[in-house]
Amino acid sequence: MTRRYIPQVRSAVLPDDGAWTELNGEDVLILSVTEWQGQLRASSRGYEYVWLYDRQSKAYIFCIRMSNGEERAIAFPREHAGTLLQDGRAYEPFTILVTDQPLDNIGEQSQFLLFRDVKLKRHPEAGW
């Protein structure tokens, strides 16, 4: 029997900015979450994730549990960050790269979390 990740997070952040790119032949969704500035110390190796859909706010929520047990969540409301999930690249497995810096300020010292082979199973009520 497979163990299933059930999120315990109570809130989710909205990305400040985001964009699609291709790195080493992979589709990558880069997200800037400045609210997490200085907090991206956990390794993104061995993480678990699950997508939730909040009907009330019309948002997908990407919930992540790091290998150290730390949990985080990123909200993708339909008319905000959700537009990134409406891109054709989000219908196939993709990579999410999260930085705590504005996208125009990323440098060698920037902290990142990298989540590979992310799959978004669309919720039937979402319609997007």
Contacts in CASP RR format, 6 or more apart in sequence:
PFRMAT RR
TARGET T0000
AUTHOR 0000-0000-0000
METHOD contacts of the structure
MODEL  1
MTRRYIPQVRSAVLPDDGAWTELNGEDVLILSVTEWQGQLRASSRGYEYV
WLYDRQSKAYIFCIRMSNGEERAIAFPREHAGTLLQDGRAYEPFTILVTD
QPLDNIGEQSQFLLFRDVKLKRHPEAGW
4 50 0 8 1.000
5 48 0 8 1.000
5 49 0 8 1.000
5 50 0 8 1.000
5 63 0 8 1.000
5 65 0 8 1.000
6 50 0 8 1.000
7 50 0 8 1.000
7 52 0 8 1.000
7 63 0 8 1.000
7 65 0 8 1.000
7 71 0 8 1.000
7 73 0 8 1.000
8 71 0 8 1.000
9 63 0 8 1.000
9 71 0 8 1.000
9 72 0 8 1.000
9 73 0 8 1.000
11 73 0 8 1.000
12 61 0 8 1.000
12 63 0 8 1.000
12 73 0 8 1.000
12 74 0 8 1.000
12 75 0 8 1.000
13 33 0 8 1.000
13 35 0 8 1.000
13 36 0 8 1.000
13 72 0 8 1.000
13 73 0 8 1.000
13 74 0 8 1.000
13 75 0 8 1.000
14 74 0 8 1.000
14 75 0 8 1.000
14 77 0 8 1.000
14 80 0 8 1.000
14 81 0 8 1.000
15 31 0 8 1.000
15 32 0 8 1.000
15 33 0 8 1.000
15 74 0 8 1.000
15 76 0 8 1.000
15 81 0 8 1.000
16 32 0 8 1.000
16 33 0 8 1.000
16 34 0 8 1.000
16 35 0 8 1.000
16 102 0 8 1.000
17 31 0 8 1.000
17 32 0 8 1.000
17 102 0 8 1.000
17 103 0 8 1.000
18 29 0 8 1.000
18 30 0 8 1.000
18 31 0 8 1.000
18 32 0 8 1.000
18 81 0 8 1.000
18 84 0 8 1.000
18 103 0 8 1.000
19 29 0 8 1.000
19 30 0 8 1.000
19 84 0 8 1.000
19 103 0 8 1.000
20 27 0 8 1.000
20 28 0 8 1.000
20 29 0 8 1.000
20 30 0 8 1.000
20 84 0 8 1.000
20 87 0 8 1.000
20 89 0 8 1.000
21 28 0 8 1.000
21 30 0 8 1.000
22 28 0 8 1.000
23 95 0 8 1.000
26 94 0 8 1.000
26 95 0 8 1.000
26 116 0 8 1.000
27 89 0 8 1.000
27 92 0 8 1.000
27 94 0 8 1.000
27 95 0 8 1.000
28 94 0 8 1.000
28 95 0 8 1.000
28 96 0 8 1.000
28 97 0 8 1.000
29 84 0 8 1.000
29 89 0 8 1.000
29 90 0 8 1.000
29 94 0 8 1.000
29 95 0 8 1.000
29 96 0 8 1.000
29 97 0 8 1.000
30 97 0 8 1.000
30 99 0 8 1.000
30 103 0 8 1.000
31 74 0 8 1.000
31 81 0 8 1.000
31 96 0 8 1.000
31 97 0 8 1.000
31 98 0 8 1.000
31 99 0 8 1.000
32 99 0 8 1.000
32 100 0 8 1.000
32 101 0 8 1.000
32 102 0 8 1.000
32 103 0 8 1.000
33 74 0 8 1.000
33 98 0 8 1.000
33 99 0 8 1.000
33 100 0 8 1.000
34 100 0 8 1.000
34 101 0 8 1.000
34 102 0 8 1.000
36 72 0 8 1.000
36 98 0 8 1.000
36 100 0 8 1.000
37 100 0 8 1.000
37 101 0 8 1.000
38 100 0 8 1.000
38 111 0 8 1.000
39 100 0 8 1.000
40 98 0 8 1.000
40 99 0 8 1.000
40 100 0 8 1.000
40 111 0 8 1.000
40 112 0 8 1.000
40 113 0 8 1.000
41 111 0 8 1.000
42 66 0 8 1.000
42 67 0 8 1.000
42 68 0 8 1.000
42 70 0 8 1.000
42 113 0 8 1.000
43 66 0 8 1.000
43 67 0 8 1.000
43 68 0 8 1.000
44 66 0 8 1.000
44 113 0 8 1.000
44 114 0 8 1.000
44 115 0 8 1.000
45 67 0 8 1.000
46 66 0 8 1.000
46 67 0 8 1.000
47 64 0 8 1.000
47 65 0 8 1.000
47 66 0 8 1.000
47 67 0 8 1.000
47 115 0 8 1.000
48 64 0 8 1.000
48 65 0 8 1.000
49 62 0 8 1.000
49 63 0 8 1.000
49 64 0 8 1.000
49 65 0 8 1.000
49 115 0 8 1.000
49 118 0 8 1.000
50 63 0 8 1.000
51 60 0 8 1.000
51 61 0 8 1.000
51 62 0 8 1.000
51 63 0 8 1.000
51 120 0 8 1.000
51 121 0 8 1.000
52 60 0 8 1.000
52 61 0 8 1.000
52 63 0 8 1.000
53 59 0 8 1.000
53 60 0 8 1.000
53 61 0 8 1.000
53 123 0 8 1.000
53 125 0 8 1.000
53 126 0 8 1.000
54 60 0 8 1.000
54 61 0 8 1.000
54 75 0 8 1.000
55 125 0 8 1.000
57 75 0 8 1.000
57 77 0 8 1.000
58 77 0 8 1.000
58 78 0 8 1.000
58 79 0 8 1.000
58 126 0 8 1.000
59 75 0 8 1.000
59 76 0 8 1.000
59 77 0 8 1.000
59 78 0 8 1.000
59 82 0 8 1.000
60 75 0 8 1.000
60 76 0 8 1.000
60 82 0 8 1.000
60 85 0 8 1.000
60 120 0 8 1.000
60 123 0 8 1.000
60 126 0 8 1.000
61 73 0 8 1.000
61 74 0 8 1.000
61 75 0 8 1.000
61 76 0 8 1.000
62 73 0 8 1.000
62 74 0 8 1.000
62 76 0 8 1.000
62 96 0 8 1.000
62 118 0 8 1.000
63 71 0 8 1.000
63 72 0 8 1.000
63 73 0 8 1.000
64 71 0 8 1.000
64 72 0 8 1.000
64 73 0 8 1.000
64 74 0 8 1.000
64 113 0 8 1.000
64 115 0 8 1.000
65 71 0 8 1.000
66 72 0 8 1.000
74 81 0 8 1.000
74 98 0 8 1.000
75 81 0 8 1.000
76 82 0 8 1.000
76 84 0 8 1.000
76 85 0 8 1.000
78 126 0 8 1.000
78 128 0 8 1.000
82 128 0 8 1.000
84 90 0 8 1.000
85 120 0 8 1.000
85 128 0 8 1.000
86 128 0 8 1.000
90 120 0 8 1.000
91 120 0 8 1.000
93 117 0 8 1.000
93 118 0 8 1.000
93 119 0 8 1.000
94 118 0 8 1.000
95 114 0 8 1.000
95 115 0 8 1.000
95 116 0 8 1.000
95 117 0 8 1.000
95 118 0 8 1.000
96 114 0 8 1.000
96 115 0 8 1.000
96 118 0 8 1.000
97 112 0 8 1.000
97 113 0 8 1.000
97 114 0 8 1.000
97 115 0 8 1.000
98 112 0 8 1.000
98 113 0 8 1.000
98 114 0 8 1.000
98 115 0 8 1.000
99 106 0 8 1.000
99 110 0 8 1.000
99 111 0 8 1.000
99 112 0 8 1.000
100 110 0 8 1.000
100 111 0 8 1.000
101 107 0 8 1.000
101 110 0 8 1.000
101 111 0 8 1.000
122 128 0 8 1.000
END
